[in-house]
Amino acid sequence: MHKFILYLLLFNSYVFSITIDYKTALKLTLENNKQLQEQKLEIESSKLDVKKVQSFSYGKLELKHEASRTNHAGYVFNSKLSSREASFKDFGFSQMSQGLNTQPTDLNYPEDRNNFNTKMTYEIPLFTGFKLQTQEDMMKIAQKAQELKLTLDEKSLEFELLNAYNGAVVAKEFIKATQKAKEVATLFVESANAFYNEGLVTKIDKKQAQVHELNIKSRLTEAKNRFDIAIAYLKFLTSNENIDDVKDLEIIEIENKDLKNSINEAISNRDDLKILKEQEKSMKKNIELSNSSYYPSIYSYVEYGYNDNQMNFDSNKDYYMGLLGVKYTLFDDTRSVEKQKSQIALNKTVLGLNQLKDSIKLEVEKATLELKAKKRAFKEKKEAKELANEVLEQSKLMYKNQLIAMTELLKQEAIFRENEASFIMANYELSLALAKINLARGQSLKEDKN
């Protein structure tokens, strides 16, 4: 039974474990990232804000019903007037003969009365000094900035994923290289033992080979640990717990452009620059919003309803009211203050925009120089690895013919492994440099360059 359960667990682990490539990992990351999902919800919310501002221009239509009962003299008298039931008696005329200082009982102490008021109202701003239109424009600009921020964060996540994915590939390559080194080290130990038994080498040679093998085993353990950590981070980014391996190193293709063209492309495509440009538009609209307080506002209100002491829709009890209002502020010194503050905010945004342009130019230049350096380093590391391998093979032959000691052979083996590791890292760093120049130019890593 225990064996069956163990077999079942191993079978499930095998079935659901996957080896993932970069494009699949990127697709999963962009789909499952919680921060991006939250930003998309914010964009949907901002779209609703635009609709909300637009809705103000259509006005507001309400149906309202109020039922009340009171003996408040003012309310009772007003409800009788509203339902057209007031009589001279309600004014206290029945006590007129008692003198002018008489407090009329019918007016001051009326009987309790019910009042039912059903009405439909419609209010609409006819002119707001262009305030509503300006606010709508600002909402659309804010929405556009949020969409650009989403694109910018997606590109940053693409680079983070590339770094993590290629990091896992490199860790895997280190494991392969270290396993080969372990196999070679084992052969060294076996060879040293055989030569020692034949009296061709000393005991020191034998122990040196064993120490070398143990160091290789230690490096293999470290390499496996780095790979496990890289896979764990890849699982986190993609939200997929079934990943257990990765495919080949991802190299981002780029177009060959000189520095000037790269900078021009970056100025045209960079999302962070586009966001600041949208903020500049918003600041200009904010100045227009400040100007709206210098215009008059025109509004309208219409009401139609019924008022009676019982639920009634008798045409004798209905009423209507139409209102057209104009409001104009003659003096308010805070308006000029707000306008000046809006102008200062615009000036700050323009300064930030120019500063960002300078930063982008520097970033593109640095990325271009770094890419050139990484390409040279990759070429040099590749040649160094090939030469070190030739030296190692020659050293093996010389050791076999007893022309060099075990110490020298192990030294050449270490030099080759060091150059091999440097070559693997150079390839990894080149892949990141290619991605950085892409991002510096404002391009997405998932775009098809063909």
N, C-alpha and C positions, 0 to 999 in steps of 0.2 A: 504493500500500500504506500509506504513512504517513498519507494522508488518510483511508483507511478506518479505521485504528486510532484516529485522532483523533475521527472521527465516532462510533466505538463507545464511546469513553470519555465523550464528551459525552452520548451516548444513555443510558448507564448512570447518569451523574450526574443526568440529568433524571428517569429512571424512579424511582430510589431516593431522591431528595430529597423531603422532605415539609414542608408547612406545618402547624404543630402549634397546637392550641388549649390553653387552660389545663387543662381537665379531662383531656385525653389526656396532657399532660405530667405532671400530678399522679399519674395512675394508673401511668405508667411509672416515675416517681421512687420511689413507695412500693413498687412491686414489685421494683425492681432495686437499691435501696440496700443496700450490703453491711453497713453497721452495723445496720440493722434486721433483716437476715437473721441476723446473728450474735446479736442479742438474742432472736430467736425460737428459735434453737437453745439458748440459755441457759435459756429458759422450759421447753423440752422436757426439758432436763437436770434442772431443778428438780422437774418432775413425777416423774421417775424417783427423785429423792431422797426424795420423799414415799412412793413405793412401797417404797423400800428400808427406811425406818423402819417402815412397816406390816408388812413381812416379818419383822422381828425378833419380832413378837408370835406368829408362827406357829411359831417355833422352827427348829431345824436338824436335818435327818435326813441321816446319812452312812453309807455303806458303805465299810468299810476292810479291806484285806488286807495283812498284813505277813509277809514270809518272811525268816528270819534263820538264821545258823549261827554258833555260838560255842563256846568252851571256858571262858568266864567262869563261875566257880563259882556265883555268885549267879544269873545268868541261866539256866544249865542247870538248877539246882535248882528255880527258880521255874517254868520251862517244864514240868518233870516234874510238879510240883504242879498246874499249871494244866490239864494233860492227864490228871490222875489216874493217873499212872504211878509216883509216888514209892514207894520201898520202904525197909525198915529199913536196907538196905545203903547206900542213898544218904545216910543220916544218919551212916554210919561205924560202925554197930553191929558189923560184922565184926571190928573191932579193939578192942572194948570190954575184952577181957582184957589189953590192953597198958597200961592205966592211964588216969587222967583227963587227964593232960597230953599224951596222944598226939594227934597231928594226923592225923585220918582221911584217907587217900588218896582214897577214893571220894568224899568230900564236897568236899575242897579241889582235887583234880585230876581232875575228871570227864572223860570222853571228849567229843569234839566232838559237838554235837547240832544237828539242824535243828529249827526251830520255825516252825509255820505258824499264824497267828492271823487268822481272818476274823470280823469283827464288824459289827453294825449299831448305830449310836448315835443317840439322839434327845435333844436338850437344848432346854429352853424356859424363858424367864423367866415365872414365874407372876404376880409382882407386883413392880414396880420403883419403887414410890412415885409412880406416875403419870408417871414420867419419859418413857416411850415415847410416851404420848398427848400430853404437853406438847411433845415434840420434833416430833411429827407436826403439831401445830397451828402450831408456829413455822415449819416447812417450808412449810405452806400459806400462811401469812402472807407469807413471803419470795417465794413464787411469785406471789401477788397483787400484791405491790409491784413485781416485775419486769414484770408485765403492764401495770401503771399507768405504769411508766417507759417502756415501749415506746409506749404511747399518747401520752405526753407528748412523746417524741422525734419521733413521727410528726407531731404538731401543729407542732412547731418546724420540721420539714422542710417542712411545707406552707407555712409563712410564708416560708421561705427560697426555695422554688420560686416562690411568688407574686412575691416581690421580684425574682427573676431573670427570670421570664417578663414581668412588666410592665415591667421595665427594658429588655428586648429590644424590647417594643412601643414604648416611649418613644423608644428609639434609632432605631427605624424611622420614627416620626413626625418626629423631628428631620431624618432624611434627606429625607423628603418635603417638609418645610417649607423646608429648605435648598436643595433642587433648585428649588422654586418661586422662592426668593429669587435663585438663580443665573439663572433664566430672566428675572426682572425686571431683574437687574443687566446682563444681556446686552442687553436692550432699552434700558436707560439708556445703555450704551456706544454702541449703534447710533444712538440719538437724539442723543447728544452729538456724534458724528461728523458726522451729517447737519446739525445746527445749526452746527457749526464750519465745515463746507464752505460754508454759506450766510452765514457771518460773523455769526451770531446769538449765539454764545457764544465764550468765550475758550478758549485751549489748556489753561488750568488746569482748566476744567470738564471737558474731554475726559479729562485725566489723572486727575482725581478719580473719574470714572466707572470708569476702568480699574482704579484701585487698589481701589475698592469691589468690583468683579467678582473680582479676585484674592483678596481677603479672604474672599469668599463661597465661592470654590473651596476655599480652605484649610479653612474650617469644614465644608464637605461631606466632605472627606477625613477630618477628625476624627470626624464623625458616622458615617461608614461604618466606621471603625475601632472606635468604641464598639459599634456593632451587631455586628460580627464577634466582638468579645470577649464580648458578652452571649450570642450564639448558642453560642459555645464553652463557656461556663459552663452553659448550658441542656443542651447535649449531655452534659456531665459529670454533671449531676444526674440526667438521665433515662437515662443509659447508652445513648443512641441517637445514632449518628454521622451519621444521614441527615437530621437537622433542618437546614433552611437558612432557614426563615422562620417567623414567628408571626402569629397572627390578631389579634383585637381585644383591647383592654385588659380585664382581668378585674376586675370590681367586686363585692365580697362584700356581699350584702344582709344587713342587721341589723335586729333589732326595736328600735323606739324605746322606751327605758326610762329612767326617772329614775336618778339616781346610787344611791339606796338599793336599788332593785331590782337594779341591775347588780351591786352589791357582794354582795347576798344570793345572786344566781345564781353569782357567782364562788366564794363560800365553799362552795357546794353542789357545784360542778362541777369545780373546779380539781384536776388530777391531781397536781400537786406537793403540794397540801395532803392529798390522799387518801393519798399515799405516806407522809407523816409520820404520819398517823393509823394506818396499818398498822404503822409502826415503833413507835408507842406501844403497840399491841396486842402486838407482839413483845416489848417491854420488860417488859410485865406478865407475859407467859408466861415470860420469863426469871426473874422473881422466883419463879414457881411451880416452875420447874426447880430453883432453889436450895433450895426447900422440900422437894423430893423426897429430898434427902439425910438428912432427919430421919425418914423412914419406913424400916421394915425392907424388905429385898429378899428375895423368895422365889423359888427356882429349883428345877428338877427335871432329872434326868439318868437316862436308861434305856439299858442296853447289853445286847445279846444276841449271842453268838458261839460259835465253835468254836476249840479250841486243841489242836494235836497236832504230832508230829514229821513228819507227812506231810499232804498235802491230804486232809482227811477231814471228813465231815459226819455222823459217827456220833453218835447221841443221847447216848452215854456220854461224849462229849467236849465237849458243849455246856455253856454257862453263861449266867447272866443276872445283871444288877445293876441295882437301882433305887435312886435317890438323891433325897431331898427335903432341900433346904437352906434355912436362914434366916440372913440376915446383917443385923446391926443395929449401927450405929456408936454407941458409948456416948459418945465424946468426940472432937471434931475442931473446934477453934476456927476453922478456915479456913471452915467453913460459914457462920457468921454474917458473916464478912468478905465472902464472895462475895455474900451476900444484900444487904448494905449497898451494895456496888458496883452491884448490879442496880437497887436503888432510886434511886441517884444517876443512873444512866443513864436511868431512866424520867423523873426530874425534869428532866433536860437536854432530853429529847425533848419534854416538855410545854412547856418554855420556848421551844424552837425552833418548836413548833406555833403558839403564840400570837404569836411574832414574825413568822412567815410570814403569819398572818392580817392583821396590821397592814400588812405589805408589800403584800399583795394589795389591800387597801383603797386604799392609796396608788397602786398601779399602775392600778387601775380608774379612780380619780379623774383621774390624769394622762392616761390614754388617752381619757377622756370629754372633758376640756378640749381635748386636742390635736385630737380629731375635730371639735369645734365650731369651733376655729380654722381647721382645714383646709377646712371647708365654707365659712366666710366668705371665706377666701383664694381658694378656687376661684371663688366668685361674683364677687369683686372682680376677679380676674385675667381672667375671661371678659369682663366689662364693659370693662376697660382695653384688652383686645385689640380689641374691637369699635370702641371710640373711636379707638384708634391707627390702625386700618384706615381709618376715615372721614377722619381727618386726612391720612393718606398719599394717599388718592385725591384729596382736595382739593388737596394739594401737587403732585400730578402735573399736575392741570389748570392750576394756577397756573404751574408751570414751563413747560408747553407754551405758555402765553400770555406767557411771559417776565416774570412778576411776581415770581418768586423765583429765586435762583441755584441752581446744581447742588448746592452745599454744603448748602443748606437741605433740598433734596429728599432727598439721601443721609442727612441727619440724621433726617428723618422715616421713611425706610425702615428705618434702624437701630433707631429707637424701636419701630416696629411689630414687627420681627423679635424684638426683646428681649421685648416683651410676649407675642408668640406663644410664644416659648420658655418664658416664665414660666407661661403658661396650660397648656402641655403638662406641665410639672413639677408644677403645682398639681394637675392631674388624677391624676398618678402618686402624689403624696404623699397625696392623699385616699384612693386605693385602699389604700395601706398603713395609713393611720389606721383605716379601716373594718376591715381585717384584725386590727389590733392590739387594737381594742376587743372583737372576737370572741374572740381568744385570751385576753385579760384576763378575760373572762367564763367561760373554760373550755370554749369551744366549738371544734369542729373546723371548718376552712375548707371541708372537703368535704361537710359536712352540708347536707342540703336544708332550706332555711328556709321553704319554701312549705307 
